[in-house]
Amino acid sequence: MRINVNQVSFEGVVFEETISPGSLDLDTEIVKFCKPLQVRVEACRVSNVISAHLVISSEILFQCSRCLNEFKNEFNKEIQLDYPFDSSVRYIDLDPDIREEIIMDYPIKPLCVAKCKGLCVKCGKNLNEGGCNCGST
């Protein structure tokens, strides 16, 4: 998402854009976006700084780190960013900062539920669905 510095006034302006998660390289083995990112930016000029308030939302498909089941979660994040600029700057690219802020919110070990029991170490049965008959549980 690029903002034309000349379009941003002291009173402020609102930009809205839909961004493909693939264009920001956000998907991993355990995190996959189900929907495009909805980004709303309220930007205003303060002296030689563009102040941008971003609201980002989407839906993410995670893989539980214990039972390996997939589950969905809503993703919503608000960010405040400031970009200093001078007369040579025409555009500000928000994509690198949007990507970084989203990735920083990725869970290290996503869980489908807080008390996920995981898989049996011997037979691999999902212990959230009940015990197994292999004698390990």
C-alpha positions as CSV (number, residue, x, y, z in Angstrom):
1,M,0.0,0.0,0.0
2,R,1.5,3.3,-1.1
3,I,0.4,6.7,0.0
4,N,1.0,9.7,-2.2
5,V,2.4,12.3,0.2
6,N,0.8,15.2,-1.7
7,Q,-2.7,13.7,-1.0
8,V,-2.2,13.9,2.7
9,S,-3.4,17.1,4.3
10,F,-3.0,18.6,7.8
11,E,-6.8,17.8,8.3
12,G,-6.2,14.2,7.3
13,V,-7.4,11.7,4.7
14,V,-8.6,8.1,4.8
15,F,-7.4,5.3,2.5
16,E,-8.8,1.9,2.3
17,E,-7.3,-1.1,0.4
18,T,-7.6,-4.8,0.1
19,I,-4.2,-6.5,0.1
20,S,-3.4,-10.1,-0.9
21,P,-1.5,-11.9,1.9
22,G,0.5,-13.5,-0.9
23,S,1.9,-10.1,-2.0
24,L,3.3,-9.6,1.5
25,D,4.5,-13.2,1.8
26,L,2.6,-13.9,5.0
27,D,1.7,-17.6,4.8
28,T,3.8,-20.2,6.6
29,E,3.4,-23.9,7.3
30,I,1.3,-23.2,10.3
31,V,-0.3,-19.8,9.4
32,K,-2.4,-19.3,6.3
33,F,-4.6,-16.4,5.5
34,C,-8.2,-17.3,4.5
35,K,-9.2,-13.8,3.4
36,P,-7.4,-10.8,2.0
37,L,-6.2,-8.1,4.4
38,Q,-8.6,-5.2,4.8
39,V,-6.5,-2.1,5.6
40,R,-7.8,1.2,6.6
41,V,-5.4,4.1,7.0
42,E,-6.2,7.5,8.6
43,A,-3.2,9.7,7.6
44,C,-2.5,13.3,8.4
45,R,0.5,15.6,7.9
46,V,2.2,17.0,11.0
47,S,5.0,19.3,9.9
48,N,7.4,17.0,8.0
49,V,5.9,13.8,9.3
50,I,3.0,11.7,7.9
51,S,1.2,10.1,10.9
52,A,-0.7,7.0,9.9
53,H,-3.2,5.1,12.1
54,L,-3.8,1.7,10.5
55,V,-6.6,-0.8,11.2
56,I,-5.9,-4.3,9.7
57,S,-8.3,-7.2,9.6
58,S,-8.5,-10.6,8.1
59,E,-9.1,-14.3,9.0
60,I,-6.2,-16.7,9.6
61,L,-6.2,-20.5,9.4
62,F,-3.7,-21.9,12.0
63,Q,-2.4,-25.5,12.5
64,C,-2.5,-26.4,16.2
65,S,1.0,-27.2,17.4
66,R,-0.2,-30.0,19.7
67,C,-3.0,-31.9,17.8
68,L,-2.2,-30.7,14.2
69,N,-5.9,-29.8,13.6
70,E,-6.6,-26.6,11.7
71,F,-8.6,-23.8,13.2
72,K,-9.6,-20.3,12.2
73,N,-9.2,-17.0,14.1
74,E,-10.1,-13.4,13.3
75,F,-7.1,-11.1,12.9
76,N,-7.6,-7.5,14.0
77,K,-4.8,-5.1,14.7
78,E,-4.4,-1.3,15.1
79,I,-1.0,0.3,14.4
80,Q,0.3,3.9,14.7
81,L,3.2,4.7,12.4
82,D,5.0,7.9,11.7
83,Y,7.0,8.6,8.5
84,P,9.4,11.5,8.3
85,F,9.7,12.9,4.8
86,D,11.2,15.8,2.8
87,S,10.5,17.4,-0.5
88,S,12.2,14.5,-2.4
89,V,9.7,11.9,-1.1
90,R,6.6,11.4,-3.2
91,Y,5.3,8.1,-1.9
92,I,5.4,6.2,1.4
93,D,5.3,2.4,1.1
94,L,3.4,0.9,4.1
95,D,3.8,-2.7,3.0
96,P,7.1,-3.6,4.8
97,D,5.7,-2.2,8.1
98,I,2.3,-3.9,7.6
99,R,4.1,-7.2,7.0
100,E,6.4,-6.8,10.0
101,E,3.6,-5.9,12.4
102,I,1.5,-8.9,11.3
103,I,4.3,-11.4,11.6
104,M,5.2,-10.1,15.0
105,D,1.7,-11.2,16.1
106,Y,2.1,-14.8,14.9
107,P,1.9,-17.2,17.8
108,I,5.0,-19.2,18.4
109,K,2.9,-22.3,19.1
110,P,-0.7,-21.8,18.1
111,L,-3.2,-23.9,20.0
112,C,-6.8,-24.7,18.9
113,V,-7.9,-24.5,22.6
114,A,-5.8,-23.6,25.7
115,K,-6.2,-27.1,27.1
116,C,-5.5,-29.0,23.9
117,K,-4.3,-32.5,24.9
118,G,-2.4,-33.1,21.6
119,L,-1.6,-36.5,20.1
120,C,-0.7,-39.8,21.7
121,V,3.0,-40.2,21.4
122,K,2.7,-43.9,20.6
123,C,-0.3,-44.3,18.2
124,G,-0.9,-40.7,17.1
125,K,-4.6,-40.5,18.1
126,N,-6.0,-37.1,18.8
127,L,-6.5,-37.1,22.6
128,N,-9.0,-34.3,22.4
129,E,-11.4,-36.9,20.9
130,G,-10.9,-39.4,23.8
131,G,-8.4,-41.8,25.0
132,C,-6.6,-44.4,22.8
133,N,-6.3,-48.2,23.2
134,C,-2.5,-48.4,22.8
135,G,-1.9,-48.3,26.5
136,S,0.0,-45.0,26.6
137,T,-2.9,-43.1,28.0
